[in-house]
Amino acid sequence: MLSLKRLIRKSRGKRRNQIKHARRRFKDRFDISLNDNQYKQLINRIKKGKATFVRRQSNRVSLWDIDFEGHLIRVVYDKKTSVIVTALYPDGNPLETLGERSSLDS
């Protein structure tokens, strides 16, 4: 099995950018800094069906819910590049996820 660093180096362009983007979103949205091992574990959970399938967005992109370090995180997985593309809030609204009401609801 290739290490994540070799995987990134080997596949220039789209795949590398998807991995970088996903790691940035985990940090921005959940304050989680994923190391190589954790990132690969999340991908393996999806591949082995240990994550909860939400829906298919296209022929190659699907949404999955993964419980990670006490957070329910919705991730976008690209089947063609075999990587997590981004991390989303499970309900789509960051204010509700953080326990606050959206100003639009008032």
VODOGU-90876 format. One record per atom (N, C-alpha, C, O): residue in one letter; x, z, y. Coordinates in nm, 3 decimals. Each point is the difference from the previous one (the first is absolute). Layout:
pt aa a | xx X | zz Z | yy Y
...
END
This chain:
pt aa m | xx 0.084 | zz 0.000 | yy -0.118
pt aa m | xx -0.084 | zz 0.000 | yy 0.118
pt aa m | xx 0.089 | zz 0.000 | yy 0.124
pt aa m | xx 0.096 | zz 0.076 | yy 0.009
pt aa l | xx -0.129 | zz -0.161 | yy 0.085
pt aa l | xx 0.077 | zz -0.010 | yy 0.123
pt aa l | xx -0.025 | zz 0.121 | yy 0.089
pt aa l | xx -0.112 | zz 0.051 | yy 0.008
pt aa s | xx 0.218 | zz -0.005 | yy 0.059
pt aa s | xx -0.019 | zz 0.105 | yy 0.099
pt aa s | xx -0.073 | zz -0.061 | yy 0.119
pt aa s | xx 0.003 | zz -0.121 | yy 0.020
pt aa l | xx -0.068 | zz 0.206 | yy 0.059
pt aa l | xx -0.077 | zz -0.050 | yy 0.113
pt aa l | xx 0.091 | zz -0.069 | yy 0.101
pt aa l | xx -0.039 | zz -0.101 | yy 0.059
pt aa k | xx 0.159 | zz 0.153 | yy -0.038
pt aa k | xx 0.092 | zz -0.063 | yy 0.095
pt aa k | xx 0.039 | zz -0.139 | yy -0.046
pt aa k | xx 0.006 | zz -0.093 | yy 0.081
pt aa r | xx 0.021 | zz 0.077 | yy -0.210
pt aa r | xx 0.033 | zz -0.132 | yy -0.053
pt aa r | xx -0.120 | zz -0.093 | yy 0.008
pt aa r | xx 0.014 | zz -0.119 | yy 0.026
pt aa l | xx -0.132 | zz 0.176 | yy -0.049
pt aa l | xx -0.123 | zz -0.078 | yy 0.006
pt aa l | xx -0.020 | zz -0.054 | yy 0.141
pt aa l | xx -0.036 | zz -0.117 | yy 0.018
pt aa i | xx 0.058 | zz 0.202 | yy 0.081
pt aa i | xx -0.016 | zz -0.041 | yy 0.139
pt aa i | xx 0.104 | zz -0.106 | yy 0.036
pt aa i | xx -0.032 | zz -0.101 | yy 0.061
pt aa r | xx 0.159 | zz 0.126 | yy -0.100
pt aa r | xx 0.107 | zz -0.094 | yy 0.030
pt aa r | xx -0.023 | zz -0.135 | yy -0.067
pt aa r | xx 0.023 | zz -0.105 | yy 0.059
pt aa k | xx -0.069 | zz 0.112 | yy -0.185
pt aa k | xx -0.022 | zz -0.121 | yy -0.079
pt aa k | xx -0.108 | zz -0.089 | yy 0.062
pt aa k | xx 0.013 | zz -0.123 | yy 0.002
pt aa s | xx -0.115 | zz 0.184 | yy 0.045
pt aa s | xx -0.114 | zz -0.078 | yy 0.051
pt aa s | xx -0.005 | zz 0.010 | yy 0.151
pt aa s | xx -0.061 | zz 0.092 | yy 0.055
pt aa r | xx 0.121 | zz -0.182 | yy 0.009
pt aa r | xx 0.003 | zz -0.003 | yy 0.146
pt aa r | xx -0.139 | zz -0.038 | yy 0.052
pt aa r | xx -0.080 | zz -0.060 | yy -0.071
pt aa g | xx 0.054 | zz 0.096 | yy 0.193
pt aa g | xx -0.122 | zz -0.046 | yy 0.063
pt aa g | xx -0.122 | zz 0.086 | yy -0.022
pt aa g | xx 0.001 | zz 0.120 | yy 0.027
pt aa k | xx -0.105 | zz -0.182 | yy -0.076
pt aa k | xx -0.133 | zz 0.061 | yy -0.006
pt aa k | xx -0.001 | zz 0.133 | yy -0.076
pt aa k | xx -0.050 | zz 0.100 | yy 0.050
pt aa r | xx 0.103 | zz -0.100 | yy -0.168
pt aa r | xx -0.002 | zz 0.120 | yy -0.084
pt aa r | xx 0.072 | zz 0.116 | yy 0.069
pt aa r | xx -0.051 | zz 0.112 | yy 0.004
pt aa r | xx 0.169 | zz -0.140 | yy 0.049
pt aa r | xx 0.077 | zz 0.104 | yy 0.069
pt aa r | xx -0.078 | zz 0.054 | yy 0.119
pt aa r | xx -0.004 | zz 0.121 | yy 0.023
pt aa n | xx -0.057 | zz -0.211 | yy 0.052
pt aa n | xx -0.078 | zz 0.042 | yy 0.116
pt aa n | xx -0.123 | zz 0.081 | yy -0.040
pt aa n | xx -0.038 | zz 0.094 | yy 0.070
pt aa q | xx -0.024 | zz -0.128 | yy -0.182
pt aa q | xx -0.116 | zz 0.076 | yy -0.048
pt aa q | xx 0.041 | zz 0.143 | yy -0.036
pt aa q | xx -0.072 | zz 0.095 | yy 0.033
pt aa i | xx 0.185 | zz -0.080 | yy -0.098
pt aa i | xx 0.048 | zz 0.134 | yy -0.038
pt aa i | xx 0.031 | zz 0.082 | yy 0.124
pt aa i | xx -0.039 | zz 0.116 | yy 0.009
pt aa k | xx 0.109 | zz -0.174 | yy 0.085
pt aa k | xx 0.034 | zz 0.070 | yy 0.124
pt aa k | xx -0.127 | zz 0.041 | yy 0.075
pt aa k | xx -0.010 | zz 0.112 | yy 0.050
pt aa h | xx -0.086 | zz -0.203 | yy -0.043
pt aa h | xx -0.125 | zz 0.028 | yy 0.070
pt aa h | xx -0.074 | zz 0.117 | yy -0.066
pt aa h | xx -0.048 | zz 0.090 | yy 0.069
pt aa a | xx 0.039 | zz -0.092 | yy -0.201
pt aa a | xx -0.070 | zz 0.106 | yy -0.072
pt aa a | xx 0.066 | zz 0.136 | yy 0.024
pt aa a | xx -0.068 | zz 0.099 | yy 0.027
pt aa r | xx 0.199 | zz -0.095 | yy -0.036
pt aa r | xx 0.070 | zz 0.127 | yy 0.024
pt aa r | xx -0.023 | zz 0.050 | yy 0.142
pt aa r | xx -0.019 | zz 0.120 | yy 0.021
pt aa r | xx 0.018 | zz -0.211 | yy 0.076
pt aa r | xx -0.027 | zz 0.038 | yy 0.139
pt aa r | xx -0.140 | zz 0.058 | yy 0.014
pt aa r | xx -0.020 | zz 0.100 | yy 0.069
pt aa r | xx -0.077 | zz -0.162 | yy -0.134
pt aa r | xx -0.139 | zz 0.048 | yy 0.009
pt aa r | xx -0.019 | zz 0.136 | yy -0.068
pt aa r | xx -0.076 | zz 0.083 | yy 0.049
pt aa f | xx 0.144 | zz -0.060 | yy -0.161
pt aa f | xx -0.006 | zz 0.132 | yy -0.064
pt aa f | xx 0.052 | zz 0.106 | yy 0.097
pt aa f | xx -0.058 | zz 0.108 | yy 0.010
pt aa k | xx 0.165 | zz -0.138 | yy 0.060
pt aa k | xx 0.059 | zz 0.095 | yy 0.095
pt aa k | xx -0.091 | zz 0.018 | yy 0.121
pt aa k | xx -0.027 | zz 0.113 | yy 0.040
pt aa d | xx -0.019 | zz -0.223 | yy 0.018
pt aa d | xx -0.084 | zz 0.007 | yy 0.120
pt aa d | xx -0.132 | zz 0.071 | yy -0.025
pt aa d | xx -0.041 | zz 0.085 | yy 0.079
pt aa r | xx -0.025 | zz -0.120 | yy -0.188
pt aa r | xx -0.137 | zz 0.046 | yy -0.022
pt aa r | xx -0.012 | zz 0.131 | yy -0.078
pt aa r | xx -0.097 | zz 0.073 | yy 0.017
pt aa f | xx 0.195 | zz -0.044 | yy -0.102
pt aa f | xx -0.011 | zz 0.119 | yy -0.084
pt aa f | xx 0.121 | zz 0.091 | yy 0.009
pt aa f | xx 0.006 | zz 0.103 | yy -0.067
pt aa d | xx 0.092 | zz -0.140 | yy 0.149
pt aa d | xx 0.125 | zz 0.076 | yy 0.015
pt aa d | xx 0.071 | zz 0.018 | yy -0.135
pt aa d | xx 0.053 | zz 0.107 | yy -0.029
pt aa i | xx -0.054 | zz -0.213 | yy -0.051
pt aa i | xx 0.066 | zz 0.000 | yy -0.131
pt aa i | xx 0.114 | zz -0.101 | yy 0.004
pt aa i | xx -0.022 | zz -0.119 | yy 0.023
pt aa s | xx 0.143 | zz 0.167 | yy -0.046
pt aa s | xx 0.116 | zz -0.089 | yy -0.010
pt aa s | xx 0.024 | zz -0.029 | yy -0.147
pt aa s | xx 0.051 | zz 0.084 | yy -0.074
pt aa l | xx -0.087 | zz -0.204 | yy 0.031
pt aa l | xx 0.014 | zz -0.037 | yy -0.141
pt aa l | xx 0.144 | zz -0.036 | yy -0.032
pt aa l | xx 0.062 | zz -0.080 | yy 0.069
pt aa n | xx -0.009 | zz 0.141 | yy -0.177
pt aa n | xx 0.129 | zz -0.046 | yy -0.048
pt aa n | xx -0.025 | zz -0.109 | yy -0.104
pt aa n | xx -0.115 | zz -0.028 | yy -0.036
pt aa d | xx 0.221 | zz -0.034 | yy -0.012
pt aa d | xx -0.013 | zz -0.112 | yy -0.093
pt aa d | xx -0.080 | zz 0.038 | yy -0.124
pt aa d | xx -0.087 | zz -0.074 | yy -0.045
pt aa n | xx 0.117 | zz 0.191 | yy -0.009
pt aa n | xx -0.066 | zz 0.046 | yy -0.122
pt aa n | xx -0.150 | zz 0.019 | yy 0.020
pt aa n | xx -0.079 | zz -0.043 | yy -0.084
pt aa q | xx 0.040 | zz 0.106 | yy 0.192
pt aa q | xx -0.141 | zz 0.025 | yy 0.028
pt aa q | xx -0.075 | zz -0.132 | yy 0.019
pt aa q | xx -0.112 | zz -0.017 | yy -0.048
pt aa y | xx 0.175 | zz -0.076 | yy 0.119
pt aa y | xx -0.064 | zz -0.131 | yy 0.022
pt aa y | xx -0.023 | zz -0.071 | yy -0.133
pt aa y | xx -0.108 | zz -0.056 | yy -0.022
pt aa k | xx 0.207 | zz 0.058 | yy -0.064
pt aa k | xx -0.014 | zz -0.065 | yy -0.132
pt aa k | xx -0.104 | zz 0.071 | yy -0.085
pt aa k | xx -0.073 | zz -0.066 | yy -0.075
pt aa q | xx 0.063 | zz 0.198 | yy 0.085
pt aa q | xx -0.102 | zz 0.075 | yy -0.075
pt aa q | xx -0.140 | zz -0.041 | yy 0.043
pt aa q | xx -0.089 | zz -0.015 | yy -0.084
pt aa l | xx 0.069 | zz -0.004 | yy 0.213
pt aa l | xx -0.131 | zz -0.042 | yy 0.050
pt aa l | xx -0.037 | zz -0.139 | yy -0.055
pt aa l | xx -0.114 | zz -0.023 | yy -0.039
pt aa i | xx 0.211 | zz -0.067 | yy 0.038
pt aa i | xx -0.024 | zz -0.134 | yy -0.054
pt aa i | xx -0.032 | zz 0.008 | yy -0.149
pt aa i | xx -0.091 | zz -0.068 | yy -0.048
pt aa n | xx 0.164 | zz 0.152 | yy -0.025
pt aa n | xx -0.026 | zz 0.015 | yy -0.143
pt aa n | xx -0.138 | zz 0.058 | yy -0.028
pt aa n | xx -0.064 | zz -0.039 | yy -0.098
pt aa r | xx 0.017 | zz 0.130 | yy 0.182
pt aa r | xx -0.136 | zz 0.054 | yy -0.017
pt aa r | xx -0.103 | zz -0.111 | yy 0.009
pt aa r | xx -0.096 | zz -0.004 | yy -0.077
pt aa i | xx 0.115 | zz -0.087 | yy 0.171
pt aa i | xx -0.094 | zz -0.112 | yy 0.015
pt aa i | xx 0.009 | zz -0.091 | yy -0.121
pt aa i | xx -0.103 | zz -0.037 | yy -0.057
pt aa k | xx 0.223 | zz 0.001 | yy 0.017
pt aa k | xx 0.018 | zz -0.091 | yy -0.113
pt aa k | xx -0.056 | zz 0.056 | yy -0.129
pt aa k | xx -0.051 | zz -0.075 | yy -0.084
pt aa k | xx 0.060 | zz 0.208 | yy 0.066
pt aa k | xx -0.046 | zz 0.064 | yy -0.124
pt aa k | xx -0.145 | zz 0.046 | yy 0.008
pt aa k | xx -0.052 | zz 0.058 | yy -0.095
pt aa g | xx -0.014 | zz -0.084 | yy 0.208
pt aa g | xx -0.141 | zz 0.037 | yy 0.015
pt aa g | xx -0.023 | zz 0.147 | yy 0.024
pt aa g | xx -0.111 | zz 0.049 | yy -0.023
pt aa k | xx 0.212 | zz 0.024 | yy 0.071
pt aa k | xx -0.015 | zz 0.143 | yy 0.027
pt aa k | xx -0.044 | zz 0.027 | yy 0.143
pt aa k | xx -0.019 | zz 0.116 | yy 0.039
pt aa a | xx 0.002 | zz -0.220 | yy 0.039
pt aa a | xx -0.057 | zz 0.010 | yy 0.134
pt aa a | xx -0.144 | zz -0.048 | yy -0.008
pt aa a | xx -0.039 | zz -0.066 | yy -0.097
pt aa t | xx -0.040 | zz 0.098 | yy 0.197
pt aa t | xx -0.140 | zz -0.039 | yy 0.000
pt aa t | xx -0.017 | zz -0.133 | yy 0.072
pt aa t | xx 0.031 | zz -0.014 | yy 0.118
pt aa f | xx -0.081 | zz -0.084 | yy -0.192
pt aa f | xx -0.024 | zz -0.133 | yy 0.057
pt aa f | xx -0.119 | zz 0.008 | yy 0.095
pt aa f | xx -0.104 | zz 0.056 | yy -0.034
pt aa v | xx 0.120 | zz -0.110 | yy 0.154
pt aa v | xx -0.107 | zz 0.001 | yy 0.100
pt aa v | xx -0.069 | zz -0.135 | yy 0.005
pt aa v | xx -0.120 | zz -0.010 | yy -0.026
pt aa r | xx 0.195 | zz -0.095 | yy 0.059
pt aa r | xx -0.057 | zz -0.134 | yy 0.001
pt aa r | xx 0.111 | zz -0.104 | yy 0.011
pt aa r | xx 0.113 | zz 0.030 | yy 0.039
pt aa r | xx -0.149 | zz -0.151 | yy -0.074
pt aa r | xx 0.091 | zz -0.113 | yy 0.013
pt aa r | xx -0.024 | zz -0.064 | yy 0.136
pt aa r | xx -0.114 | zz -0.029 | yy 0.036
pt aa q | xx 0.220 | zz 0.007 | yy 0.038
pt aa q | xx -0.012 | zz -0.060 | yy 0.131
pt aa q | xx 0.017 | zz -0.152 | yy -0.008
pt aa q | xx -0.063 | zz -0.074 | yy 0.076
pt aa s | xx 0.147 | zz 0.030 | yy -0.166
pt aa s | xx 0.020 | zz -0.143 | yy -0.024
pt aa s | xx 0.050 | zz -0.014 | yy -0.143
pt aa s | xx 0.000 | zz 0.096 | yy -0.076
pt aa n | xx 0.041 | zz -0.215 | yy 0.040
pt aa n | xx 0.049 | zz -0.023 | yy -0.136
pt aa n | xx 0.125 | zz 0.083 | yy -0.032
pt aa n | xx 0.022 | zz 0.037 | yy -0.115
pt aa r | xx 0.059 | zz -0.009 | yy 0.217
pt aa r | xx 0.124 | zz 0.072 | yy -0.026
pt aa r | xx 0.008 | zz 0.138 | yy 0.063
pt aa r | xx 0.088 | zz 0.078 | yy -0.035
pt aa v | xx -0.178 | zz -0.045 | yy 0.128
pt aa v | xx 0.005 | zz 0.127 | yy 0.071
pt aa v | xx -0.119 | zz 0.088 | yy -0.038
pt aa v | xx -0.114 | zz -0.045 | yy -0.002
pt aa s | xx 0.144 | zz 0.173 | yy -0.028
pt aa s | xx -0.105 | zz 0.094 | yy -0.037
pt aa s | xx 0.024 | zz 0.135 | yy 0.066
pt aa s | xx 0.113 | zz 0.031 | yy 0.040
pt aa l | xx -0.219 | zz 0.049 | yy -0.030
pt aa l | xx 0.007 | zz 0.132 | yy 0.060
pt aa l | xx -0.012 | zz 0.106 | yy -0.109
pt aa l | xx -0.081 | zz -0.012 | yy -0.091
pt aa w | xx 0.164 | zz 0.115 | yy 0.102
pt aa w | xx 0.005 | zz 0.108 | yy -0.098
pt aa w | xx 0.005 | zz 0.134 | yy 0.073
pt aa w | xx 0.060 | zz 0.010 | yy 0.107
pt aa d | xx -0.122 | zz 0.093 | yy -0.166
pt aa d | xx 0.012 | zz 0.137 | yy 0.050
pt aa d | xx 0.098 | zz 0.074 | yy -0.089
pt aa d | xx -0.012 | zz -0.002 | yy -0.123
pt aa i | xx 0.109 | zz 0.067 | yy 0.186
pt aa i | xx 0.101 | zz 0.076 | yy -0.074
pt aa i | xx 0.008 | zz 0.140 | yy 0.061
pt aa i | xx 0.006 | zz 0.016 | yy 0.121
pt aa d | xx -0.007 | zz 0.085 | yy -0.209
pt aa d | xx 0.021 | zz 0.137 | yy 0.044
pt aa d | xx 0.150 | zz 0.025 | yy -0.001
pt aa d | xx 0.065 | zz -0.007 | yy -0.104
pt aa f | xx -0.010 | zz 0.035 | yy 0.222
pt aa f | xx 0.145 | zz 0.020 | yy 0.011
pt aa f | xx 0.028 | zz 0.118 | yy 0.092
pt aa f | xx -0.036 | zz -0.003 | yy 0.118
pt aa e | xx 0.099 | zz 0.104 | yy -0.171
pt aa e | xx 0.037 | zz 0.120 | yy 0.076
pt aa e | xx -0.118 | zz 0.059 | yy 0.077
pt aa e | xx 0.014 | zz 0.039 | yy 0.116
pt aa g | xx -0.129 | zz -0.032 | yy -0.181
pt aa g | xx -0.118 | zz 0.060 | yy 0.062
pt aa g | xx -0.077 | zz -0.090 | yy 0.094
pt aa g | xx -0.098 | zz 0.044 | yy 0.060
pt aa h | xx 0.141 | zz -0.168 | yy -0.045
pt aa h | xx -0.070 | zz -0.095 | yy 0.086
pt aa h | xx -0.065 | zz -0.107 | yy -0.087
pt aa h | xx 0.061 | zz -0.050 | yy -0.094
pt aa l | xx -0.184 | zz 0.016 | yy 0.125
pt aa l | xx -0.062 | zz -0.116 | yy -0.063
pt aa l | xx 0.033 | zz -0.118 | yy 0.089
pt aa l | xx -0.046 | zz -0.008 | yy 0.114
pt aa i | xx 0.126 | zz -0.084 | yy -0.167
pt aa i | xx 0.050 | zz -0.111 | yy 0.080
pt aa i | xx -0.051 | zz -0.130 | yy -0.059
pt aa i | xx 0.013 | zz -0.024 | yy -0.120
pt aa r | xx -0.071 | zz -0.059 | yy 0.204
pt aa r | xx -0.043 | zz -0.133 | yy -0.042
pt aa r | xx 0.117 | zz -0.094 | yy 0.027
pt aa r | xx 0.050 | zz -0.008 | yy 0.112
pt aa v | xx -0.007 | zz -0.063 | yy -0.214
pt aa v | xx 0.111 | zz -0.093 | yy 0.016
pt aa v | xx -0.046 | zz -0.143 | yy -0.028
pt aa v | xx -0.094 | zz -0.023 | yy -0.076
pt aa v | xx 0.162 | zz -0.070 | yy 0.139
pt aa v | xx -0.023 | zz -0.142 | yy -0.025
pt aa v | xx 0.114 | zz -0.047 | yy -0.088
pt aa v | xx 0.117 | zz 0.013 | yy 0.036
pt aa y | xx -0.152 | zz -0.069 | yy -0.152
pt aa y | xx 0.099 | zz -0.042 | yy -0.099
pt aa y | xx -0.004 | zz -0.152 | yy -0.013
pt aa y | xx -0.106 | zz -0.059 | yy -0.017
pt aa d | xx 0.224 | zz -0.002 | yy 0.024
pt aa d | xx 0.012 | zz -0.145 | yy -0.014
pt aa d | xx 0.049 | zz -0.030 | yy -0.142
pt aa d | xx 0.113 | zz 0.030 | yy -0.036
pt aa k | xx -0.202 | zz -0.091 | yy -0.044
pt aa k | xx 0.032 | zz -0.029 | yy -0.139
pt aa k | xx 0.113 | zz -0.102 | yy -0.013
pt aa k | xx 0.081 | zz 0.009 | yy -0.092
pt aa k | xx -0.075 | zz -0.104 | yy 0.183
pt aa k | xx 0.101 | zz -0.106 | yy -0.009
pt aa k | xx 0.141 | zz 0.053 | yy 0.023
pt aa k | xx 0.093 | zz -0.037 | yy -0.072
pt aa t | xx -0.076 | zz 0.123 | yy 0.171
pt aa t | xx 0.132 | zz 0.056 | yy 0.028
pt aa t | xx 0.023 | zz 0.134 | yy -0.070
pt aa t | xx 0.111 | zz 0.053 | yy 0.002
pt aa s | xx -0.216 | zz 0.002 | yy -0.064
pt aa s | xx 0.005 | zz 0.127 | yy -0.073
pt aa s | xx 0.047 | zz 0.117 | yy 0.087
pt aa s | xx 0.080 | zz 0.082 | yy -0.043
pt aa v | xx -0.132 | zz -0.076 | yy 0.164
pt aa v | xx 0.035 | zz 0.110 | yy 0.090
pt aa v | xx -0.123 | zz 0.051 | yy 0.073
pt aa v | xx -0.102 | zz -0.068 | yy 0.011
pt aa i | xx 0.114 | zz 0.192 | yy 0.038
pt aa i | xx -0.101 | zz 0.057 | yy 0.088
pt aa i | xx 0.029 | zz -0.054 | yy 0.139
pt aa i | xx 0.112 | zz 0.011 | yy 0.050
pt aa v | xx -0.212 | zz -0.069 | yy 0.013
pt aa v | xx 0.017 | zz -0.067 | yy 0.129
pt aa v | xx -0.016 | zz 0.098 | yy 0.116
pt aa v | xx 0.074 | zz -0.005 | yy 0.098
pt aa t | xx -0.173 | zz 0.096 | yy -0.109
pt aa t | xx -0.024 | zz 0.095 | yy 0.107
pt aa t | xx -0.079 | zz 0.120 | yy -0.053
pt aa t | xx -0.052 | zz -0.003 | yy -0.111
pt aa a | xx 0.046 | zz 0.106 | yy 0.192
pt aa a | xx -0.077 | zz 0.120 | yy -0.032
pt aa a | xx -0.109 | zz 0.015 | yy 0.106
pt aa a | xx 0.026 | zz -0.007 | yy 0.120
pt aa l | xx -0.149 | zz 0.029 | yy -0.167
pt aa l | xx -0.115 | zz 0.013 | yy 0.090
pt aa l | xx -0.063 | zz 0.137 | yy -0.018
pt aa l | xx 0.023 | zz 0.068 | yy -0.100
pt aa y | xx -0.104 | zz -0.029 | yy 0.197
pt aa y | xx -0.081 | zz 0.120 | yy -0.017
pt aa y | xx -0.112 | zz -0.034 | yy -0.097
pt aa y | xx -0.055 | zz -0.110 | yy 0.007
pt aa p | xx 0.018 | zz 0.201 | yy -0.097
pt aa p | xx -0.100 | zz -0.031 | yy -0.104
pt aa p | xx -0.134 | zz -0.046 | yy 0.055
pt aa p | xx -0.063 | zz -0.088 | yy -0.058
pt aa d | xx 0.017 | zz 0.146 | yy 0.169
pt aa d | xx -0.131 | zz -0.039 | yy 0.053
pt aa d | xx 0.011 | zz -0.100 | yy 0.115
pt aa d | xx -0.101 | zz -0.041 | yy 0.055
pt aa g | xx 0.221 | zz 0.003 | yy -0.021
pt aa g | xx 0.020 | zz -0.098 | yy 0.105
pt aa g | xx 0.002 | zz 0.058 | yy 0.141
pt aa g | xx 0.037 | zz -0.071 | yy 0.094
pt aa n | xx -0.076 | zz 0.197 | yy -0.078
pt aa n | xx -0.003 | zz 0.062 | yy 0.132
pt aa n | xx 0.099 | zz 0.116 | yy 0.005
pt aa n | xx -0.024 | zz 0.103 | yy -0.062
pt aa p | xx 0.135 | zz -0.117 | yy 0.134
pt aa p | xx 0.101 | zz 0.106 | yy 0.003
pt aa p | xx -0.050 | zz 0.129 | yy 0.062
pt aa p | xx 0.048 | zz 0.107 | yy -0.038
pt aa l | xx -0.142 | zz -0.113 | yy 0.130
pt aa l | xx -0.050 | zz 0.122 | yy 0.061
pt aa l | xx -0.080 | zz 0.084 | yy -0.099
pt aa l | xx 0.012 | zz 0.122 | yy -0.001
pt aa e | xx -0.093 | zz -0.186 | yy -0.082
pt aa e | xx -0.075 | zz 0.073 | yy -0.102
pt aa e | xx 0.093 | zz 0.056 | yy -0.106
pt aa e | xx -0.023 | zz 0.111 | yy -0.050
pt aa t | xx 0.126 | zz -0.184 | yy 0.016
pt aa t | xx 0.097 | zz 0.048 | yy -0.099
pt aa t | xx 0.069 | zz 0.125 | yy 0.050
pt aa t | xx 0.031 | zz 0.090 | yy -0.078
pt aa l | xx -0.006 | zz -0.083 | yy 0.208
pt aa l | xx 0.067 | zz 0.116 | yy 0.059
pt aa l | xx -0.098 | zz 0.112 | yy 0.034
pt aa l | xx 0.041 | zz 0.102 | yy 0.056
pt aa g | xx -0.167 | zz -0.120 | yy -0.088
pt aa g | xx -0.099 | zz 0.105 | yy 0.024
pt aa g | xx -0.058 | zz -0.001 | yy 0.140
pt aa g | xx -0.062 | zz 0.098 | yy 0.041
pt aa e | xx 0.081 | zz -0.205 | yy 0.033
pt aa e | xx -0.054 | zz -0.011 | yy 0.135
pt aa e | xx -0.111 | zz -0.104 | yy 0.000
pt aa e | xx -0.005 | zz -0.087 | yy -0.087
pt aa r | xx -0.083 | zz 0.096 | yy 0.185
pt aa r | xx -0.105 | zz -0.100 | yy 0.012
pt aa r | xx 0.046 | zz -0.111 | yy 0.091
pt aa r | xx 0.069 | zz 0.023 | yy 0.099
pt aa s | xx -0.107 | zz -0.142 | yy -0.132
pt aa s | xx 0.032 | zz -0.114 | yy 0.083
pt aa s | xx -0.082 | zz 0.004 | yy 0.128
pt aa s | xx -0.116 | zz 0.039 | yy -0.003
pt aa s | xx 0.175 | zz -0.077 | yy 0.114
pt aa s | xx -0.074 | zz -0.002 | yy 0.127
pt aa s | xx -0.111 | zz -0.104 | yy -0.003
pt aa s | xx -0.094 | zz 0.007 | yy 0.080
pt aa l | xx 0.102 | zz -0.103 | yy -0.171
pt aa l | xx -0.105 | zz -0.100 | yy -0.012
pt aa l | xx -0.125 | zz 0.055 | yy -0.064
pt aa l | xx -0.109 | zz -0.054 | yy 0.019
pt aa d | xx 0.123 | zz 0.164 | yy -0.096
pt aa d | xx -0.115 | zz 0.062 | yy -0.067
pt aa d | xx -0.085 | zz 0.081 | yy 0.096
pt aa d | xx -0.115 | zz 0.030 | yy -0.031
pt aa s | xx 0.168 | zz 0.006 | yy 0.146
pt aa s | xx -0.072 | zz 0.088 | yy 0.094
pt aa s | xx -0.109 | zz -0.072 | yy 0.073
pt aa s | xx -0.070 | zz 0.060 | yy 0.082
END
